[in-house]
């Protein structure tokens, strides 16, 4: 017996099942594999048939729900936008992954991930990296902010996370580093729902127990998890939550709002510039989950001779990598995703490409010229000038 779908999941599965595949050419997994089974609507149709007991929920059917990068471009291109009722099947696909695990038909990879999770995260043990990051921290017992560097930050973008901490030290924020790095969000996403929710509650209890006022989150995905999914799982965080770029705007421009930051943007004297042109890549969570486009651009625009927009950006930005843990996606699929986005980058001929999420950072470091790739915090740290901040 399948656990009942939520109303929104049920609506998406039913509507997408009978759609005429408008979103298919936006799907990066289809672009890579060119198989009709990877169509978002075909995956939804299989889910709809399973819910109605018209087909068996076996290993072959379960595998289909992992052929998704969670980028939500299907949502961006949804034909239902004409009625302002875009469908989003991604959450339903994750539901079927959890059902597959419960039923014992999940892909073999999930069992391997369980073993890694027992060491601390889906990447395995990351304690050494966490300790190395904490050594960079200049915070003290009376610090009023804590930085959450999640498993993605430690495993995929450690250089960027280190730059974040060093930058905050330099500008006087002096944060603490969270002792917990596994948020549970991706654990739920790969199908290990009960364990993931338990880890989410552990993270929430830990953060709520800290004597701090603000929680600064380095990963946009984790910010989404904390603000949207945690309350659904009974793991609400009762502290002020900020994603990194919003926090940097607040403390470097000494104003809490983006409007005030714009007004003071060119008056701040404690950062210099990098010579050359740059472009900024909107990761999937900023682009289509949080829908936040301005804070990183406000930070970056004064740091370069020119910040150029890519052809596909903001809400319809093409992903360079899956931001959710790619449990079963093939290496060839991951490379194809990166190469497709590199076409948009290469046509601009820029000197730098800047990102704000660890998955995109790692993919571009792997497939693009490493010297060109920067995180937002790395750019800010490189351009920081030693001078009195509070003029």
C-alpha positions in Angstrom: 0.0 0.0 0.0 1.5 3.3 -1.1 1.6 6.2 1.4 -0.9 8.8 0.2 0.4 11.7 -2.0 -0.1 15.2 -0.8 -2.7 17.3 -2.6 0.0 19.2 -4.5 1.9 16.0 -5.4 -1.3 14.3 -6.6 -2.3 17.3 -8.7 1.1 17.5 -10.3 1.2 13.7 -11.1 -2.2 13.7 -12.6 -1.8 16.9 -14.6 1.7 16.1 -15.9 0.6 12.5 -16.9 -1.8 13.9 -19.5 0.4 16.8 -20.7 1.8 16.9 -24.3 5.4 17.2 -23.1 5.9 21.0 -23.5 8.7 20.9 -20.9 10.7 18.0 -22.3 13.4 19.9 -24.1 14.1 21.9 -21.0 14.9 18.7 -19.0 18.7 18.3 -18.7 18.5 14.6 -18.1 16.5 14.1 -21.4 19.0 16.3 -23.2 21.8 14.1 -22.0 20.1 10.6 -22.4 17.6 11.3 -25.2 15.3 8.6 -23.9 11.5 9.2 -23.8 11.4 7.6 -20.3 13.2 10.6 -18.9 10.4 13.0 -20.0 9.0 14.6 -16.8 5.5 13.7 -18.0 6.5 10.0 -18.6 7.8 9.8 -15.1 4.6 11.3 -13.8 2.6 8.9 -15.9 4.4 5.9 -14.4 3.7 7.4 -10.9 0.0 7.9 -11.8 -0.3 4.3 -13.0 1.4 3.0 -9.8 -1.0 5.0 -7.7 -3.9 3.4 -9.5 -2.4 -0.2 -9.3 -2.3 -0.4 -13.1 1.4 -1.3 -13.2 3.7 -3.0 -10.7 6.0 -0.9 -8.6 9.2 -2.9 -9.2 12.9 -2.1 -9.6 12.5 -1.0 -13.2 9.7 1.5 -12.3 11.6 2.8 -9.2 14.7 3.6 -11.3 12.7 6.0 -13.4 12.1 8.4 -10.5 15.9 8.9 -10.0 16.3 10.1 -13.6 15.8 13.7 -12.4 18.2 16.4 -11.4 15.6 18.3 -9.3 16.4 21.5 -11.3 12.7 22.4 -11.7 13.1 23.6 -15.3 10.0 21.6 -16.1 8.2 23.8 -13.6 9.7 26.9 -15.3 8.5 25.8 -18.8 5.2 24.3 -17.6 2.3 24.8 -20.0 0.0 25.5 -17.0 1.8 28.8 -16.5 -0.9 30.3 -18.8 -3.4 29.8 -16.0 -0.8 30.7 -13.3 -0.9 27.1 -12.1 2.5 25.7 -12.9 2.9 22.0 -12.0 6.0 20.8 -10.1 6.4 17.0 -10.2 9.8 16.9 -8.5 8.5 16.6 -5.0 6.3 13.7 -6.1 9.2 11.9 -7.7 11.0 12.1 -4.3 7.9 10.6 -2.7 8.1 7.6 -5.0 11.8 7.2 -4.2 10.9 6.9 -0.5 8.1 4.4 -1.4 10.6 2.4 -3.5 13.0 2.2 -0.5 10.2 1.1 1.8 9.0 -1.5 -0.7 12.6 -2.8 -1.2 12.8 -2.0 -4.9 15.2 1.1 -4.7 18.3 1.0 -6.9 21.4 -0.8 -5.3 23.1 2.6 -5.1 20.8 3.6 -2.2 22.1 0.7 -0.1 25.7 2.0 -0.7 24.6 5.5 0.3 23.2 4.1 3.5 26.6 2.8 4.4 28.2 6.2 3.7 25.5 7.9 5.7 26.5 5.8 8.7 29.9 7.6 8.5 28.3 11.0 8.7 26.8 12.0 5.4 26.0 10.8 1.9 29.6 11.6 1.0 30.9 9.6 3.9 32.9 11.1 6.8 33.6 14.8 6.6 34.7 15.5 10.1 38.3 16.3 9.1 37.1 19.0 6.7 34.8 20.4 9.3 37.6 20.6 11.8 39.9 22.3 9.3 37.1 24.9 8.6 36.6 25.5 12.3 40.3 26.3 12.6 39.7 29.2 10.3 37.0 30.6 12.5 37.8 33.6 14.8 34.5 33.5 16.6 34.2 33.5 20.4 31.7 32.5 23.0 29.8 35.8 22.7 29.5 35.6 18.9 25.9 36.1 17.8 26.0 34.3 14.5 26.7 30.8 13.3 27.7 29.6 9.8 26.2 26.4 8.6 28.6 24.7 6.1 26.6 21.6 5.0 27.9 18.3 3.6 27.9 19.8 0.0 30.0 22.7 1.1 32.6 20.5 2.8 32.7 17.8 0.1 32.3 19.8 -3.1 33.4 23.3 -2.4 35.7 23.4 0.6 37.8 26.2 -0.9 34.7 28.4 -1.2 33.5 27.6 2.3 37.0 28.5 3.6 36.8 31.8 1.7 33.5 32.5 3.3 34.8 32.1 6.8 38.0 34.1 6.1 35.9 36.9 4.6 33.6 37.1 7.6 36.6 37.2 9.9 38.1 40.1 7.9 35.0 42.2 7.9 34.5 41.6 11.6 31.6 39.2 11.7 33.6 36.6 13.5 31.1 33.7 13.3 31.0 30.3 14.9 30.9 27.2 12.7 28.1 24.7 13.1 29.2 21.3 14.6 26.5 19.5 12.5 26.8 19.3 8.7 24.3 16.7 7.5 20.9 18.5 7.1 19.0 15.4 6.1 17.4 17.1 3.1 19.3 15.1 0.5 18.9 12.0 2.6 15.1 12.4 2.2 15.7 13.2 -1.5 17.4 9.9 -2.3 14.6 8.0 -0.6 15.8 7.5 2.9 12.9 9.5 4.3 12.8 8.4 7.9 16.5 8.8 8.5 16.5 12.2 6.7 13.8 13.6 8.8 15.5 12.4 11.9 18.7 14.1 10.8 16.7 17.3 10.1 15.3 17.3 13.6 18.7 16.7 15.0 20.0 19.8 13.1 17.1 21.9 14.1 17.5 21.0 17.8 21.2 21.8 17.7 20.7 25.2 16.0 17.8 26.1 18.3 20.0 25.3 21.3 22.8 27.7 20.3 23.0 31.1 22.0 23.1 33.0 18.7 20.8 35.4 17.0 21.5 34.7 13.3 22.2 31.5 11.3 24.1 32.2 8.1 23.6 29.4 5.5 26.3 29.0 2.8 24.2 26.7 0.5 21.0 28.1 -1.1 19.6 24.5 -1.0 20.1 24.3 2.7 18.4 27.7 3.1 15.4 26.3 1.2 15.4 23.2 3.3 15.6 25.2 6.6 12.8 27.6 5.6 10.5 25.4 3.6 10.9 21.7 4.3 12.0 21.7 7.9 8.7 23.2 9.1 6.8 20.5 7.1 8.9 17.8 8.9 8.3 19.2 12.4 11.8 20.6 12.6 11.3 24.3 12.6 14.4 26.5 13.3 13.4 29.4 15.6 16.3 31.7 14.7 16.8 34.4 12.1 18.0 32.6 8.9 20.0 34.3 6.2 21.6 33.0 3.0 25.2 34.1 2.7 24.9 36.8 0.0 22.0 38.5 1.9 24.1 38.5 5.1 27.1 40.0 3.2 24.9 42.8 1.9 23.6 43.5 5.4 27.0 43.7 7.1 29.1 45.2 4.3 26.7 47.9 3.2 25.4 48.5 6.8 21.8 48.5 5.6 19.3 45.6 6.1 17.4 46.1 2.8 18.3 45.6 -0.8 16.9 49.0 -1.7 19.3 50.7 0.8 22.1 48.5 -0.4 21.5 49.7 -4.0 21.6 53.3 -2.8 24.9 52.8 -1.0 26.5 50.4 -3.5 29.1 52.7 -4.9 29.9 54.4 -1.6 31.5 51.4 0.0 35.3 51.8 0.0 36.5 48.5 1.6 36.4 46.4 -1.6 38.4 46.8 -4.8 37.9 45.3 -8.2 39.1 42.4 -10.3 40.2 43.4 -13.9 38.0 41.8 -16.6 34.5 40.8 -17.4 32.5 38.3 -15.4 29.2 36.4 -15.6 27.1 35.0 -12.8 25.4 31.6 -12.9 22.0 31.2 -11.1 21.9 27.8 -9.5 18.6 25.9 -9.5 17.7 26.7 -5.9 18.2 30.4 -6.2 16.6 30.4 -9.7 13.5 28.4 -9.2 13.0 27.5 -5.5 13.9 30.6 -3.5 13.6 32.9 -6.6 16.3 35.2 -5.4 18.3 37.0 -8.1 19.6 40.3 -6.7 21.8 39.9 -3.7 24.7 38.1 -5.5 24.5 40.5 -8.4 24.6 43.5 -6.1 27.7 42.2 -4.5 29.4 41.3 -7.8 28.6 44.2 -10.1 31.1 46.7 -8.5 33.8 44.0 -8.3 34.4 43.7 -12.1 34.8 46.0 -15.1 31.5 44.5 -16.3 29.0 41.8 -15.1 27.4 40.3 -18.2 24.2 38.3 -18.1 24.0 34.9 -19.7 21.4 34.1 -22.4 19.5 31.8 -20.1 19.5 33.3 -16.6 17.4 33.9 -13.5 14.2 31.9 -13.5 15.1 30.0 -16.6 18.8 29.5 -15.9 20.1 26.2 -17.2 21.7 24.1 -14.4 25.4 23.3 -14.6 24.9 20.4 -12.2 22.3 18.7 -10.1 22.1 20.6 -6.8 20.3 17.6 -5.1 22.5 14.6 -4.5 22.8 12.7 -7.9 22.2 9.2 -6.5 22.0 7.3 -9.7 22.7 9.8 -12.5 25.5 8.6 -14.8 28.8 10.5 -15.1 28.0 11.0 -18.8 24.8 12.7 -17.9 26.5 15.0 -15.4 29.1 15.9 -17.9 26.5 16.7 -20.5 24.7 19.0 -18.1 27.9 20.9 -17.5 28.8 21.1 -21.2 25.4 22.5 -22.1 25.8 25.3 -19.6 29.4 26.0 -20.7 28.0 26.9 -24.2 26.2 29.8 -22.6 29.3 30.8 -20.7 31.8 30.4 -23.6 29.8 32.5 -26.0 30.3 35.5 -23.7 34.1 35.3 -23.6 34.3 36.4 -20.0 37.3 36.2 -17.7 35.4 34.9 -14.7 32.3 32.8 -14.0 30.9 33.2 -10.5 28.5 30.9 -8.7 26.8 30.7 -5.3 26.1 27.0 -4.8 28.6 24.2 -4.1 27.4 21.8 -6.8 27.8 24.3 -9.6 31.1 25.3 -8.2 32.4 21.8 -8.2 31.1 21.1 -11.8 32.6 24.2 -13.2 35.9 23.6 -11.5 35.9 20.1 -13.1 34.8 21.0 -16.7 35.7 24.7 -17.0 39.0 26.5 -16.8 39.6 26.4 -13.0 41.2 29.9 -13.0 38.0 31.4 -14.3 35.7 29.9 -11.6 34.9 31.8 -8.4 32.3 31.7 -5.7 30.8 34.9 -4.5 32.7 34.8 -1.3 36.0 34.1 -3.1 35.4 37.3 -5.2 34.7 39.3 -2.2 37.7 38.0 -0.3 40.1 38.6 -3.3 38.9 42.2 -3.6 38.8 43.0 0.1 40.9 46.0 1.1 42.4 46.4 4.5 40.9 49.6 5.8 38.4 50.9 8.4 35.0 49.5 7.5 33.0 51.9 9.7 33.8 55.2 8.2 
